[in-house]
């Protein structure tokens, strides 16, 4: 089996990688979905992709929006259940690699997720066309105490907020 060269070249500790090769995902869809998931905690990324698969939350599109309709609560967006399912499978593979190394799944964060254009294949038969494939790579990193830091920040903000007394409203 040929070795895959990752676009993510940093060799840090506490990182795990996974790659999906020749996935039947359009490069435009893959780019937008990867942008949507990048930088999020693993549990949140999996939840967002699952909601898009279930058609509860669309993936916002920012780059390829020519003629794309608006969705409630956002500008341009789309549901891509098949593409999201394939990307979710690669993320779950990276999570399994992390569990195999002994990392805690709740501390993982999607540090790098990228889509490269794969081979183009022709349809057979009378109706000709080209369907495009993509390579998707995921790098997860174990970040310690992400949830406790957020709780501490919320507690500090609630302590800093001072309630101003309201003025009495006079009626004429």
SEROKOL-244974 format. One line per 4 residues: number of its first residue (from 1); their letters; for each residue x, y, z of C-alpha. Coordinates in steps of 0.2 Angstrom, whole numbers, plus 5000, padded with zeros to 4 digits. Layout:
REM SEROKOL-244974
NUM	a	X,Y,Z | ...
REM end
This chain:
REM SEROKOL-244974
1	xxxx	5000,5000,5000 | 5007,5017,4995 | 5010,5029,5009 | 5000,5045,5010
5	xxxx	5009,5062,5012 | 4999,5073,5023 | 4997,5091,5020 | 4999,5093,5039
9	xxxx	5017,5091,5042 | 5019,5096,5060 | 5024,5081,5070 | 5017,5086,5087
13	xxxx	5013,5075,5102 | 4995,5070,5106 | 4990,5070,5087 | 4982,5057,5077
17	xxxx	4978,5056,5059 | 4966,5048,5047 | 4963,5049,5028 | 4949,5045,5017
21	xxxx	4955,5041,4999 | 4944,5042,4983 | 4928,5047,4992 | 4913,5051,4981
25	xxxx	4912,5069,4987 | 4912,5084,4976 | 4927,5095,4979 | 4916,5111,4982
29	xxxx	4905,5102,4995 | 4920,5094,5003 | 4929,5111,5005 | 4914,5119,5013
33	xxxx	4910,5105,5025 | 4928,5104,5030 | 4928,5123,5033 | 4912,5121,5044
37	xxxx	4920,5107,5055 | 4938,5114,5056 | 4944,5120,5073 | 4929,5113,5083
41	xxxx	4930,5100,5097 | 4927,5082,5091 | 4910,5080,5100 | 4903,5096,5092
45	xxxx	4910,5092,5075 | 4902,5075,5075 | 4885,5082,5081 | 4885,5096,5068
49	xxxx	4888,5083,5054 | 4875,5071,5061 | 4862,5086,5062 | 4866,5089,5043
53	xxxx	4864,5071,5039 | 4847,5071,5048 | 4842,5087,5038 | 4840,5097,5054
57	xxxx	4855,5110,5051 | 4862,5115,5034 | 4880,5118,5031 | 4884,5136,5028
61	xxxx	4892,5140,5011 | 4903,5155,5009 | 4913,5152,4994 | 4903,5142,4981
65	xxxx	4886,5152,4982 | 4881,5156,4964 | 4862,5153,4964 | 4862,5145,4981
69	xxxx	4846,5148,4991 | 4846,5155,5008 | 4841,5144,5023 | 4833,5149,5039
73	xxxx	4845,5158,5051 | 4859,5160,5038 | 4863,5166,5021 | 4868,5152,5009
77	xxxx	4868,5134,5015 | 4864,5117,5009 | 4861,5099,5016 | 4873,5086,5010
81	xxxx	4869,5070,5019 | 4880,5059,5008 | 4895,5070,5009 | 4893,5073,5027
85	xxxx	4891,5054,5031 | 4908,5051,5022 | 4917,5065,5031 | 4910,5059,5047
89	xxxx	4916,5041,5044 | 4934,5048,5042 | 4932,5058,5058 | 4926,5043,5067
93	xxxx	4941,5033,5060 | 4953,5047,5067 | 4944,5045,5084 | 4946,5026,5084
97	xxxx	4965,5029,5081 | 4965,5041,5096 | 4957,5028,5107 | 4969,5015,5101
101	xxxx	4983,5027,5107 | 4975,5029,5123 | 4968,5047,5122 | 4952,5053,5129
105	xxxx	4939,5056,5116 | 4931,5071,5126 | 4948,5081,5125 | 4950,5079,5106
109	xxxx	4949,5094,5094 | 4949,5095,5075 | 4965,5104,5072 | 4967,5100,5053
113	xxxx	4954,5094,5040 | 4958,5096,5022 | 4951,5091,5005 | 4961,5087,4990
117	xxxx	4955,5084,4973 | 4955,5066,4968 | 4954,5057,4952 | 4940,5060,4940
121	xxxx	4930,5045,4933 | 4919,5044,4918 | 4901,5037,4918 | 4898,5022,4908
125	xxxx	4885,5021,4894 | 4876,5033,4884 | 4874,5047,4896 | 4892,5053,4898
129	xxxx	4898,5063,4912 | 4912,5065,4925 | 4910,5062,4943 | 4923,5069,4955
133	xxxx	4932,5061,4969 | 4941,5068,4984 | 4954,5064,4997 | 4950,5070,5015
137	xxxx	4962,5070,5029 | 4959,5073,5047 | 4971,5077,5061 | 4965,5077,5079
141	xxxx	4974,5084,5094 | 4972,5081,5112 | 4969,5097,5121 | 4968,5096,5140
145	xxxx	4954,5104,5151 | 4945,5112,5137 | 4928,5111,5146 | 4934,5117,5163
149	xxxx	4942,5132,5155 | 4926,5137,5147 | 4917,5135,5164 | 4930,5146,5173
153	xxxx	4928,5159,5160 | 4909,5159,5162 | 4910,5160,5180 | 4922,5175,5179
157	xxxx	4911,5184,5167 | 4896,5182,5179 | 4906,5189,5193 | 4912,5204,5183
161	xxxx	4894,5209,5178 | 4887,5221,5190 | 4868,5224,5189 | 4864,5243,5188
165	xxxx	4848,5248,5197 | 4834,5253,5186 | 4827,5270,5186 | 4809,5272,5190
169	xxxx	4798,5276,5175 | 4787,5291,5178 | 4770,5292,5170 | 4763,5309,5166
REM end
